[in-house]
Amino acid sequence: MRSQGYTVIVNRLGNTPLDRAEVVAVRQGQTYTHINAGQAVYGSNTNYSTVEDNIVYVDVK
């Protein structure tokens, strides 16, 4: 999911080690937009860009 641009938040249900846990649910979180300042934008005269972040929650047990 990270390779697809998502910020992944893992919610642990119980105390099973993560390497043995099973995914029990995947839920879409909030999508938000923010300004990434200080980086030159190629082909533009601005030094900021608008970035959209998508959050997904993964419940494991």
mmCIF file as Biopython writes it, N, C-alpha, C and O atoms, coordinates in Angstrom:
data_model
#
loop_
_atom_site.group_PDB
_atom_site.id
_atom_site.type_symbol
_atom_site.label_atom_id
_atom_site.label_alt_id
_atom_site.label_comp_id
_atom_site.label_asym_id
_atom_site.label_entity_id
_atom_site.label_seq_id
_atom_site.pdbx_PDB_ins_code
_atom_site.Cartn_x
_atom_site.Cartn_y
_atom_site.Cartn_z
_atom_site.occupancy
_atom_site.B_iso_or_equiv
_atom_site.auth_seq_id
_atom_site.auth_asym_id
_atom_site.pdbx_PDB_model_num
ATOM 1   N N  . MET A ? 1  ? 0.819   -1.183  0.000   1.0 0.0 1  A 1 
ATOM 2   C CA . MET A ? 1  ? 0.000   0.000   0.000   1.0 0.0 1  A 1 
ATOM 3   C C  . MET A ? 1  ? 0.869   1.256   0.000   1.0 0.0 1  A 1 
ATOM 4   O O  . MET A ? 1  ? 0.533   2.258   -0.632  1.0 0.0 1  A 1 
ATOM 5   N N  . ARG A ? 2  ? 1.975   1.189   0.708   1.0 0.0 2  A 1 
ATOM 6   C CA . ARG A ? 2  ? 2.876   2.344   0.715   1.0 0.0 2  A 1 
ATOM 7   C C  . ARG A ? 2  ? 3.397   2.634   -0.683  1.0 0.0 2  A 1 
ATOM 8   O O  . ARG A ? 2  ? 3.540   3.795   -1.066  1.0 0.0 2  A 1 
ATOM 9   N N  . SER A ? 3  ? 3.681   1.582   -1.448  1.0 0.0 3  A 1 
ATOM 10  C CA . SER A ? 3  ? 4.192   1.781   -2.803  1.0 0.0 3  A 1 
ATOM 11  C C  . SER A ? 3  ? 3.155   2.426   -3.713  1.0 0.0 3  A 1 
ATOM 12  O O  . SER A ? 3  ? 3.498   2.956   -4.770  1.0 0.0 3  A 1 
ATOM 13  N N  . GLN A ? 4  ? 1.884   2.383   -3.304  1.0 0.0 4  A 1 
ATOM 14  C CA . GLN A ? 4  ? 0.809   3.023   -4.059  1.0 0.0 4  A 1 
ATOM 15  C C  . GLN A ? 4  ? 0.519   4.428   -3.545  1.0 0.0 4  A 1 
ATOM 16  O O  . GLN A ? 4  ? -0.437  5.066   -3.985  1.0 0.0 4  A 1 
ATOM 17  N N  . GLY A ? 5  ? 1.343   4.913   -2.611  1.0 0.0 5  A 1 
ATOM 18  C CA . GLY A ? 5  ? 1.216   6.282   -2.143  1.0 0.0 5  A 1 
ATOM 19  C C  . GLY A ? 5  ? 0.402   6.478   -0.879  1.0 0.0 5  A 1 
ATOM 20  O O  . GLY A ? 5  ? 0.135   7.615   -0.487  1.0 0.0 5  A 1 
ATOM 21  N N  . TYR A ? 6  ? 0.003   5.397   -0.237  1.0 0.0 6  A 1 
ATOM 22  C CA . TYR A ? 6  ? -0.794  5.512   0.985   1.0 0.0 6  A 1 
ATOM 23  C C  . TYR A ? 6  ? 0.098   5.641   2.217   1.0 0.0 6  A 1 
ATOM 24  O O  . TYR A ? 6  ? 1.184   5.064   2.277   1.0 0.0 6  A 1 
ATOM 25  N N  . THR A ? 7  ? -0.378  6.406   3.197   1.0 0.0 7  A 1 
ATOM 26  C CA . THR A ? 7  ? 0.188   6.381   4.535   1.0 0.0 7  A 1 
ATOM 27  C C  . THR A ? 7  ? -0.568  5.291   5.274   1.0 0.0 7  A 1 
ATOM 28  O O  . THR A ? 7  ? -1.791  5.362   5.396   1.0 0.0 7  A 1 
ATOM 29  N N  . VAL A ? 8  ? 0.145   4.280   5.770   1.0 0.0 8  A 1 
ATOM 30  C CA . VAL A ? 8  ? -0.489  3.114   6.384   1.0 0.0 8  A 1 
ATOM 31  C C  . VAL A ? 8  ? -0.372  3.212   7.903   1.0 0.0 8  A 1 
ATOM 32  O O  . VAL A ? 8  ? 0.719   3.397   8.440   1.0 0.0 8  A 1 
ATOM 33  N N  . ILE A ? 9  ? -1.504  3.086   8.585   1.0 0.0 9  A 1 
ATOM 34  C CA . ILE A ? 9  ? -1.541  3.058   10.041  1.0 0.0 9  A 1 
ATOM 35  C C  . ILE A ? 9  ? -2.055  1.687   10.450  1.0 0.0 9  A 1 
ATOM 36  O O  . ILE A ? 9  ? -3.156  1.283   10.076  1.0 0.0 9  A 1 
ATOM 37  N N  . VAL A ? 10 ? -1.236  0.973   11.230  1.0 0.0 10 A 1 
ATOM 38  C CA . VAL A ? 10 ? -1.584  -0.380  11.668  1.0 0.0 10 A 1 
ATOM 39  C C  . VAL A ? 10 ? -2.186  -0.314  13.063  1.0 0.0 10 A 1 
ATOM 40  O O  . VAL A ? 10 ? -1.585  0.241   13.983  1.0 0.0 10 A 1 
ATOM 41  N N  . ASN A ? 11 ? -3.376  -0.884  13.216  1.0 0.0 11 A 1 
ATOM 42  C CA . ASN A ? 11 ? -4.040  -1.002  14.510  1.0 0.0 11 A 1 
ATOM 43  C C  . ASN A ? 11 ? -3.935  -2.453  14.954  1.0 0.0 11 A 1 
ATOM 44  O O  . ASN A ? 11 ? -4.442  -3.354  14.286  1.0 0.0 11 A 1 
ATOM 45  N N  . ARG A ? 12 ? -3.272  -2.673  16.086  1.0 0.0 12 A 1 
ATOM 46  C CA . ARG A ? 12 ? -3.125  -4.035  16.614  1.0 0.0 12 A 1 
ATOM 47  C C  . ARG A ? 12 ? -4.287  -4.348  17.538  1.0 0.0 12 A 1 
ATOM 48  O O  . ARG A ? 12 ? -4.561  -3.608  18.483  1.0 0.0 12 A 1 
ATOM 49  N N  . LEU A ? 13 ? -4.964  -5.448  17.259  1.0 0.0 13 A 1 
ATOM 50  C CA . LEU A ? 13 ? -6.048  -5.936  18.104  1.0 0.0 13 A 1 
ATOM 51  C C  . LEU A ? 13 ? -5.529  -7.185  18.798  1.0 0.0 13 A 1 
ATOM 52  O O  . LEU A ? 13 ? -5.502  -8.257  18.194  1.0 0.0 13 A 1 
ATOM 53  N N  . GLY A ? 14 ? -5.124  -7.070  20.031  1.0 0.0 14 A 1 
ATOM 54  C CA . GLY A ? 14 ? -4.516  -8.187  20.742  1.0 0.0 14 A 1 
ATOM 55  C C  . GLY A ? 14 ? -3.019  -8.016  20.815  1.0 0.0 14 A 1 
ATOM 56  O O  . GLY A ? 14 ? -2.488  -6.950  20.504  1.0 0.0 14 A 1 
ATOM 57  N N  . ASN A ? 15 ? -2.335  -9.077  21.229  1.0 0.0 15 A 1 
ATOM 58  C CA . ASN A ? 15 ? -0.887  -8.984  21.412  1.0 0.0 15 A 1 
ATOM 59  C C  . ASN A ? 15 ? -0.106  -9.990  20.565  1.0 0.0 15 A 1 
ATOM 60  O O  . ASN A ? 15 ? 1.038   -10.313 20.887  1.0 0.0 15 A 1 
ATOM 61  N N  . THR A ? 16 ? -0.706  -10.479 19.503  1.0 0.0 16 A 1 
ATOM 62  C CA . THR A ? 16 ? -0.013  -11.384 18.583  1.0 0.0 16 A 1 
ATOM 63  C C  . THR A ? 16 ? 1.137   -10.630 17.917  1.0 0.0 16 A 1 
ATOM 64  O O  . THR A ? 16 ? 0.940   -9.506  17.455  1.0 0.0 16 A 1 
ATOM 65  N N  . PRO A ? 17 ? 2.336   -11.222 17.857  1.0 0.0 17 A 1 
ATOM 66  C CA . PRO A ? 17 ? 3.444   -10.558 17.157  1.0 0.0 17 A 1 
ATOM 67  C C  . PRO A ? 17 ? 3.049   -10.242 15.713  1.0 0.0 17 A 1 
ATOM 68  O O  . PRO A ? 17 ? 2.351   -11.024 15.066  1.0 0.0 17 A 1 
ATOM 69  N N  . LEU A ? 18 ? 3.494   -9.106  15.223  1.0 0.0 18 A 1 
ATOM 70  C CA . LEU A ? 18 ? 3.092   -8.674  13.880  1.0 0.0 18 A 1 
ATOM 71  C C  . LEU A ? 18 ? 3.472   -9.673  12.793  1.0 0.0 18 A 1 
ATOM 72  O O  . LEU A ? 18 ? 2.763   -9.791  11.793  1.0 0.0 18 A 1 
ATOM 73  N N  . ASP A ? 19 ? 4.573   -10.390 12.969  1.0 0.0 19 A 1 
ATOM 74  C CA . ASP A ? 19 ? 4.966   -11.349 11.932  1.0 0.0 19 A 1 
ATOM 75  C C  . ASP A ? 19 ? 4.065   -12.580 11.893  1.0 0.0 19 A 1 
ATOM 76  O O  . ASP A ? 19 ? 4.175   -13.393 10.975  1.0 0.0 19 A 1 
ATOM 77  N N  . ARG A ? 20 ? 3.170   -12.731 12.881  1.0 0.0 20 A 1 
ATOM 78  C CA . ARG A ? 20 ? 2.211   -13.842 12.886  1.0 0.0 20 A 1 
ATOM 79  C C  . ARG A ? 20 ? 0.764   -13.353 12.867  1.0 0.0 20 A 1 
ATOM 80  O O  . ARG A ? 20 ? -0.164  -14.162 12.871  1.0 0.0 20 A 1 
ATOM 81  N N  . ALA A ? 21 ? 0.574   -12.067 12.848  1.0 0.0 21 A 1 
ATOM 82  C CA . ALA A ? 21 ? -0.776  -11.502 12.885  1.0 0.0 21 A 1 
ATOM 83  C C  . ALA A ? 21 ? -1.453  -11.627 11.523  1.0 0.0 21 A 1 
ATOM 84  O O  . ALA A ? 21 ? -0.790  -11.729 10.491  1.0 0.0 21 A 1 
ATOM 85  N N  . GLU A ? 22 ? -2.781  -11.616 11.540  1.0 0.0 22 A 1 
ATOM 86  C CA . GLU A ? 22 ? -3.577  -11.661 10.316  1.0 0.0 22 A 1 
ATOM 87  C C  . GLU A ? 22 ? -4.305  -10.338 10.144  1.0 0.0 22 A 1 
ATOM 88  O O  . GLU A ? 22 ? -4.736  -9.723  11.119  1.0 0.0 22 A 1 
ATOM 89  N N  . VAL A ? 23 ? -4.436  -9.912  8.912   1.0 0.0 23 A 1 
ATOM 90  C CA . VAL A ? 23 ? -5.204  -8.705  8.614   1.0 0.0 23 A 1 
ATOM 91  C C  . VAL A ? 23 ? -6.683  -9.045  8.727   1.0 0.0 23 A 1 
ATOM 92  O O  . VAL A ? 23 ? -7.157  -9.987  8.092   1.0 0.0 23 A 1 
ATOM 93  N N  . VAL A ? 24 ? -7.416  -8.278  9.540   1.0 0.0 24 A 1 
ATOM 94  C CA . VAL A ? 24 ? -8.846  -8.531  9.709   1.0 0.0 24 A 1 
ATOM 95  C C  . VAL A ? 24 ? -9.700  -7.443  9.067   1.0 0.0 24 A 1 
ATOM 96  O O  . VAL A ? 24 ? -10.892 -7.647  8.841   1.0 0.0 24 A 1 
ATOM 97  N N  . ALA A ? 25 ? -9.105  -6.292  8.771   1.0 0.0 25 A 1 
ATOM 98  C CA . ALA A ? 25 ? -9.864  -5.224  8.111   1.0 0.0 25 A 1 
ATOM 99  C C  . ALA A ? 25 ? -8.902  -4.202  7.524   1.0 0.0 25 A 1 
ATOM 100 O O  . ALA A ? 25 ? -7.815  -3.966  8.053   1.0 0.0 25 A 1 
ATOM 101 N N  . VAL A ? 26 ? -9.327  -3.604  6.420   1.0 0.0 26 A 1 
ATOM 102 C CA . VAL A ? 26 ? -8.624  -2.477  5.809   1.0 0.0 26 A 1 
ATOM 103 C C  . VAL A ? 26 ? -9.663  -1.392  5.604   1.0 0.0 26 A 1 
ATOM 104 O O  . VAL A ? 26 ? -10.691 -1.610  4.961   1.0 0.0 26 A 1 
ATOM 105 N N  . ARG A ? 27 ? -9.380  -0.206  6.164   1.0 0.0 27 A 1 
ATOM 106 C CA . ARG A ? 27 ? -10.360 0.881   6.103   1.0 0.0 27 A 1 
ATOM 107 C C  . ARG A ? 27 ? -9.712  2.137   5.529   1.0 0.0 27 A 1 
ATOM 108 O O  . ARG A ? 27 ? -8.582  2.488   5.870   1.0 0.0 27 A 1 
ATOM 109 N N  . GLN A ? 28 ? -10.445 2.791   4.663   1.0 0.0 28 A 1 
ATOM 110 C CA . GLN A ? 28 ? -9.976  4.047   4.083   1.0 0.0 28 A 1 
ATOM 111 C C  . GLN A ? 28 ? -10.043 5.140   5.130   1.0 0.0 28 A 1 
ATOM 112 O O  . GLN A ? 28 ? -11.058 5.289   5.811   1.0 0.0 28 A 1 
ATOM 113 N N  . GLY A ? 29 ? -8.987  5.893   5.262   1.0 0.0 29 A 1 
ATOM 114 C CA . GLY A ? 29 ? -8.944  7.023   6.180   1.0 0.0 29 A 1 
ATOM 115 C C  . GLY A ? 29 ? -9.175  8.324   5.439   1.0 0.0 29 A 1 
ATOM 116 O O  . GLY A ? 29 ? -9.659  8.347   4.307   1.0 0.0 29 A 1 
ATOM 117 N N  . GLN A ? 30 ? -8.821  9.387   6.099   1.0 0.0 30 A 1 
ATOM 118 C CA . GLN A ? 30 ? -9.018  10.726  5.548   1.0 0.0 30 A 1 
ATOM 119 C C  . GLN A ? 30 ? -7.976  11.026  4.482   1.0 0.0 30 A 1 
ATOM 120 O O  . GLN A ? 30 ? -6.826  10.600  4.590   1.0 0.0 30 A 1 
ATOM 121 N N  . THR A ? 31 ? -8.376  11.753  3.467   1.0 0.0 31 A 1 
ATOM 122 C CA . THR A ? 31 ? -7.466  12.276  2.464   1.0 0.0 31 A 1 
ATOM 123 C C  . THR A ? 31 ? -7.318  13.762  2.728   1.0 0.0 31 A 1 
ATOM 124 O O  . THR A ? 31 ? -8.311  14.467  2.903   1.0 0.0 31 A 1 
ATOM 125 N N  . TYR A ? 32 ? -6.078  14.241  2.757   1.0 0.0 32 A 1 
ATOM 126 C CA . TYR A ? 32 ? -5.889  15.658  3.007   1.0 0.0 32 A 1 
ATOM 127 C C  . TYR A ? 32 ? -4.792  16.205  2.108   1.0 0.0 32 A 1 
ATOM 128 O O  . TYR A ? 32 ? -3.925  15.475  1.628   1.0 0.0 32 A 1 
ATOM 129 N N  . THR A ? 33 ? -4.858  17.500  1.900   1.0 0.0 33 A 1 
ATOM 130 C CA . THR A ? 33 ? -3.923  18.198  1.032   1.0 0.0 33 A 1 
ATOM 131 C C  . THR A ? 33 ? -3.134  19.197  1.860   1.0 0.0 33 A 1 
ATOM 132 O O  . THR A ? 33 ? -3.687  19.871  2.730   1.0 0.0 33 A 1 
ATOM 133 N N  . HIS A ? 34 ? -1.840  19.289  1.588   1.0 0.0 34 A 1 
ATOM 134 C CA . HIS A ? 34 ? -1.014  20.273  2.285   1.0 0.0 34 A 1 
ATOM 135 C C  . HIS A ? 34 ? 0.042   20.822  1.335   1.0 0.0 34 A 1 
ATOM 136 O O  . HIS A ? 34 ? 0.270   20.283  0.252   1.0 0.0 34 A 1 
ATOM 137 N N  . ILE A ? 35 ? 0.671   21.892  1.759   1.0 0.0 35 A 1 
ATOM 138 C CA . ILE A ? 35 ? 1.703   22.548  0.964   1.0 0.0 35 A 1 
ATOM 139 C C  . ILE A ? 35 ? 3.067   22.015  1.387   1.0 0.0 35 A 1 
ATOM 140 O O  . ILE A ? 35 ? 3.375   21.967  2.578   1.0 0.0 35 A 1 
ATOM 141 N N  . ASN A ? 36 ? 3.874   21.622  0.427   1.0 0.0 36 A 1 
ATOM 142 C CA . ASN A ? 36 ? 5.247   21.194  0.664   1.0 0.0 36 A 1 
ATOM 143 C C  . ASN A ? 36 ? 6.139   22.360  0.245   1.0 0.0 36 A 1 
ATOM 144 O O  . ASN A ? 36 ? 6.446   22.516  -0.937  1.0 0.0 36 A 1 
ATOM 145 N N  . ALA A ? 37 ? 6.553   23.172  1.207   1.0 0.0 37 A 1 
ATOM 146 C CA . ALA A ? 37 ? 7.296   24.395  0.915   1.0 0.0 37 A 1 
ATOM 147 C C  . ALA A ? 37 ? 8.798   24.154  0.928   1.0 0.0 37 A 1 
ATOM 148 O O  . ALA A ? 37 ? 9.294   23.237  1.583   1.0 0.0 37 A 1 
ATOM 149 N N  . GLY A ? 38 ? 9.506   24.993  0.194   1.0 0.0 38 A 1 
ATOM 150 C CA . GLY A ? 38 ? 10.955  24.981  0.240   1.0 0.0 38 A 1 
ATOM 151 C C  . GLY A ? 38 ? 11.633  24.180  -0.850  1.0 0.0 38 A 1 
ATOM 152 O O  . GLY A ? 38 ? 12.859  24.220  -0.955  1.0 0.0 38 A 1 
ATOM 153 N N  . GLN A ? 39 ? 10.896  23.464  -1.654  1.0 0.0 39 A 1 
ATOM 154 C CA . GLN A ? 39 ? 11.497  22.695  -2.734  1.0 0.0 39 A 1 
ATOM 155 C C  . GLN A ? 39 ? 11.161  23.349  -4.065  1.0 0.0 39 A 1 
ATOM 156 O O  . GLN A ? 39 ? 10.011  23.692  -4.339  1.0 0.0 39 A 1 
ATOM 157 N N  . ALA A ? 40 ? 12.180  23.511  -4.874  1.0 0.0 40 A 1 
ATOM 158 C CA . ALA A ? 40 ? 11.946  24.095  -6.190  1.0 0.0 40 A 1 
ATOM 159 C C  . ALA A ? 40 ? 11.071  23.173  -7.025  1.0 0.0 40 A 1 
ATOM 160 O O  . ALA A ? 40 ? 11.232  21.953  -7.000  1.0 0.0 40 A 1 
ATOM 161 N N  . VAL A ? 41 ? 10.147  23.768  -7.762  1.0 0.0 41 A 1 
ATOM 162 C CA . VAL A ? 41 ? 9.251   23.007  -8.623  1.0 0.0 41 A 1 
ATOM 163 C C  . VAL A ? 41 ? 9.724   23.193  -10.060 1.0 0.0 41 A 1 
ATOM 164 O O  . VAL A ? 41 ? 9.750   24.315  -10.567 1.0 0.0 41 A 1 
ATOM 165 N N  . TYR A ? 42 ? 10.097  22.098  -10.715 1.0 0.0 42 A 1 
ATOM 166 C CA . TYR A ? 42 ? 10.622  22.150  -12.074 1.0 0.0 42 A 1 
ATOM 167 C C  . TYR A ? 42 ? 9.605   22.783  -13.016 1.0 0.0 42 A 1 
ATOM 168 O O  . TYR A ? 42 ? 8.439   22.388  -13.029 1.0 0.0 42 A 1 
ATOM 169 N N  . GLY A ? 43 ? 10.038  23.754  -13.799 1.0 0.0 43 A 1 
ATOM 170 C CA . GLY A ? 43 ? 9.164   24.399  -14.776 1.0 0.0 43 A 1 
ATOM 171 C C  . GLY A ? 43 ? 8.233   25.431  -14.170 1.0 0.0 43 A 1 
ATOM 172 O O  . GLY A ? 43 ? 7.281   25.859  -14.822 1.0 0.0 43 A 1 
ATOM 173 N N  . SER A ? 44 ? 8.490   25.839  -12.938 1.0 0.0 44 A 1 
ATOM 174 C CA . SER A ? 44 ? 7.625   26.805  -12.264 1.0 0.0 44 A 1 
ATOM 175 C C  . SER A ? 44 ? 8.495   27.836  -11.562 1.0 0.0 44 A 1 
ATOM 176 O O  . SER A ? 44 ? 9.662   27.585  -11.262 1.0 0.0 44 A 1 
ATOM 177 N N  . ASN A ? 45 ? 7.910   28.994  -11.308 1.0 0.0 45 A 1 
ATOM 178 C CA . ASN A ? 45 ? 8.657   30.018  -10.588 1.0 0.0 45 A 1 
ATOM 179 C C  . ASN A ? 45 ? 8.314   30.021  -9.099  1.0 0.0 45 A 1 
ATOM 180 O O  . ASN A ? 45 ? 8.596   30.999  -8.406  1.0 0.0 45 A 1 
ATOM 181 N N  . THR A ? 46 ? 7.715   28.954  -8.604  1.0 0.0 46 A 1 
ATOM 182 C CA . THR A ? 46 ? 7.380   28.852  -7.186  1.0 0.0 46 A 1 
ATOM 183 C C  . THR A ? 46 ? 8.307   27.854  -6.499  1.0 0.0 46 A 1 
ATOM 184 O O  . THR A ? 46 ? 8.936   27.022  -7.153  1.0 0.0 46 A 1 
ATOM 185 N N  . ASN A ? 47 ? 8.381   27.948  -5.184  1.0 0.0 47 A 1 
ATOM 186 C CA . ASN A ? 47 ? 9.200   26.998  -4.434  1.0 0.0 47 A 1 
ATOM 187 C C  . ASN A ? 47 ? 8.329   26.176  -3.485  1.0 0.0 47 A 1 
ATOM 188 O O  . ASN A ? 47 ? 8.737   25.860  -2.368  1.0 0.0 47 A 1 
ATOM 189 N N  . TYR A ? 48 ? 7.140   25.838  -3.941  1.0 0.0 48 A 1 
ATOM 190 C CA . TYR A ? 48 ? 6.250   24.991  -3.149  1.0 0.0 48 A 1 
ATOM 191 C C  . TYR A ? 48 ? 5.419   24.128  -4.089  1.0 0.0 48 A 1 
ATOM 192 O O  . TYR A ? 48 ? 5.255   24.440  -5.268  1.0 0.0 48 A 1 
ATOM 193 N N  . SER A ? 49 ? 4.907   23.055  -3.548  1.0 0.0 49 A 1 
ATOM 194 C CA . SER A ? 49 ? 4.005   22.203  -4.315  1.0 0.0 49 A 1 
ATOM 195 C C  . SER A ? 49 ? 2.877   21.750  -3.403  1.0 0.0 49 A 1 
ATOM 196 O O  . SER A ? 49 ? 3.022   21.731  -2.181  1.0 0.0 49 A 1 
ATOM 197 N N  . THR A ? 50 ? 1.771   21.392  -3.997  1.0 0.0 50 A 1 
ATOM 198 C CA . THR A ? 50 ? 0.633   20.880  -3.247  1.0 0.0 50 A 1 
ATOM 199 C C  . THR A ? 50 ? 0.705   19.357  -3.251  1.0 0.0 50 A 1 
ATOM 200 O O  . THR A ? 50 ? 0.861   18.735  -4.302  1.0 0.0 50 A 1 
ATOM 201 N N  . VAL A ? 51 ? 0.591   18.768  -2.071  1.0 0.0 51 A 1 
ATOM 202 C CA . VAL A ? 51 ? 0.723   17.321  -1.918  1.0 0.0 51 A 1 
ATOM 203 C C  . VAL A ? 51 ? -0.567  16.764  -1.330  1.0 0.0 51 A 1 
ATOM 204 O O  . VAL A ? 51 ? -1.114  17.324  -0.380  1.0 0.0 51 A 1 
ATOM 205 N N  . GLU A ? 52 ? -1.050  15.665  -1.893  1.0 0.0 52 A 1 
ATOM 206 C CA . GLU A ? 52 ? -2.238  15.001  -1.355  1.0 0.0 52 A 1 
ATOM 207 C C  . GLU A ? 52 ? -1.810  13.705  -0.681  1.0 0.0 52 A 1 
ATOM 208 O O  . GLU A ? 52 ? -1.136  12.873  -1.288  1.0 0.0 52 A 1 
ATOM 209 N N  . ASP A ? 53 ? -2.205  13.541  0.575   1.0 0.0 53 A 1 
ATOM 210 C CA . ASP A ? 53 ? -1.903  12.321  1.322   1.0 0.0 53 A 1 
ATOM 211 C C  . ASP A ? 53 ? -3.170  11.514  1.521   1.0 0.0 53 A 1 
ATOM 212 O O  . ASP A ? 53 ? -4.223  12.064  1.842   1.0 0.0 53 A 1 
ATOM 213 N N  . ASN A ? 54 ? -3.065  10.214  1.332   1.0 0.0 54 A 1 
ATOM 214 C CA . ASN A ? 54 ? -4.178  9.289   1.543   1.0 0.0 54 A 1 
ATOM 215 C C  . ASN A ? 54 ? -3.802  8.344   2.672   1.0 0.0 54 A 1 
ATOM 216 O O  . ASN A ? 54 ? -2.723  7.752   2.665   1.0 0.0 54 A 1 
ATOM 217 N N  . ILE A ? 55 ? -4.691  8.206   3.635   1.0 0.0 55 A 1 
ATOM 218 C CA . ILE A ? 55 ? -4.438  7.344   4.785   1.0 0.0 55 A 1 
ATOM 219 C C  . ILE A ? 55 ? -5.294  6.096   4.676   1.0 0.0 55 A 1 
ATOM 220 O O  . ILE A ? 55 ? -6.455  6.159   4.272   1.0 0.0 55 A 1 
ATOM 221 N N  . VAL A ? 56 ? -4.709  4.957   5.040   1.0 0.0 56 A 1 
ATOM 222 C CA . VAL A ? 56 ? -5.452  3.707   5.113   1.0 0.0 56 A 1 
ATOM 223 C C  . VAL A ? 56 ? -5.124  3.061   6.462   1.0 0.0 56 A 1 
ATOM 224 O O  . VAL A ? 56 ? -3.972  3.053   6.896   1.0 0.0 56 A 1 
ATOM 225 N N  . TYR A ? 57 ? -6.151  2.522   7.111   1.0 0.0 57 A 1 
ATOM 226 C CA . TYR A ? 57 ? -5.990  1.844   8.393   1.0 0.0 57 A 1 
ATOM 227 C C  . TYR A ? 57 ? -6.047  0.341   8.158   1.0 0.0 57 A 1 
ATOM 228 O O  . TYR A ? 57 ? -6.951  -0.154  7.486   1.0 0.0 57 A 1 
ATOM 229 N N  . VAL A ? 58 ? -5.082  -0.379  8.712   1.0 0.0 58 A 1 
ATOM 230 C CA . VAL A ? 58 ? -5.042  -1.832  8.600   1.0 0.0 58 A 1 
ATOM 231 C C  . VAL A ? 58 ? -5.154  -2.400  10.013  1.0 0.0 58 A 1 
ATOM 232 O O  . VAL A ? 58 ? -4.290  -2.157  10.856  1.0 0.0 58 A 1 
ATOM 233 N N  . ASP A ? 59 ? -6.224  -3.156  10.267  1.0 0.0 59 A 1 
ATOM 234 C CA . ASP A ? 59 ? -6.430  -3.800  11.563  1.0 0.0 59 A 1 
ATOM 235 C C  . ASP A ? 59 ? -5.868  -5.209  11.502  1.0 0.0 59 A 1 
ATOM 236 O O  . ASP A ? 59 ? -6.202  -5.976  10.599  1.0 0.0 59 A 1 
ATOM 237 N N  . VAL A ? 60 ? -5.013  -5.555  12.462  1.0 0.0 60 A 1 
ATOM 238 C CA . VAL A ? 60 ? -4.428  -6.897  12.514  1.0 0.0 60 A 1 
ATOM 239 C C  . VAL A ? 60 ? -4.717  -7.523  13.866  1.0 0.0 60 A 1 
ATOM 240 O O  . VAL A ? 60 ? -4.832  -6.838  14.882  1.0 0.0 60 A 1 
ATOM 241 N N  . LYS A ? 61 ? -4.832  -8.858  13.848  1.0 0.0 61 A 1 
ATOM 242 C CA . LYS A ? 61 ? -5.157  -9.588  15.075  1.0 0.0 61 A 1 
ATOM 243 C C  . LYS A ? 61 ? -4.357  -10.866 15.139  1.0 0.0 61 A 1 
ATOM 244 O O  . LYS A ? 61 ? -4.485  -11.628 16.097  1.0 0.0 61 A 1 
#
